[in-house]
Each structure stands twice: as structure tokens, then as C-alpha cells.
Amino acid sequence: MHRQGGPRGSPNAGGRLGKIAGPNLSTNATKAFRLLVAVLAIADEQRRQRFCSGGCGHRWNSLPVAR
């Protein structure tokens, strides 16, 4: 019996890569980008609380929060 794709461990083992990255690539990229932005927003908020809670002179910390 012949399997599709390359040998086990190859980048396209069993044709699965096409199923993962195929038609949903842009949808997955959008979801990944939104998740990244959300994680960075949380990290920035924690950084501000930890290092700038007593006030600081950084101009970027006085920008309005985008919602």
C-alpha cells in the first residue's frame, strides 16, 4: 500500500501539511496575529504596572488606550 507524502518525519508526512496550511492559512494567520496582539497587550499592561506604577516620564505611557 502506497502512502501519500514523504517518509515519516518529513515536512509533508502523510499529506498532513496541506491539510493544516491549505485553505485556512489566512484564517489561521489572522487568528495567530490577533492572539499575538492580545498577549503583547497583557505583557505591556503588566510592564506598566511593574515599572511605571509610580509615574514615569515615558511619553508612550501617557498615550490613550486603544479599545
Secondary structure as UniProt FT lines:
FT   TURN            8..9
FT   TURN            11..12
FT   TURN            14..15
FT   HELIX           16..21
FT   TURN            22..24
FT   HELIX           25..51
FT   TURN            53..54
FT   HELIX           59..62
//
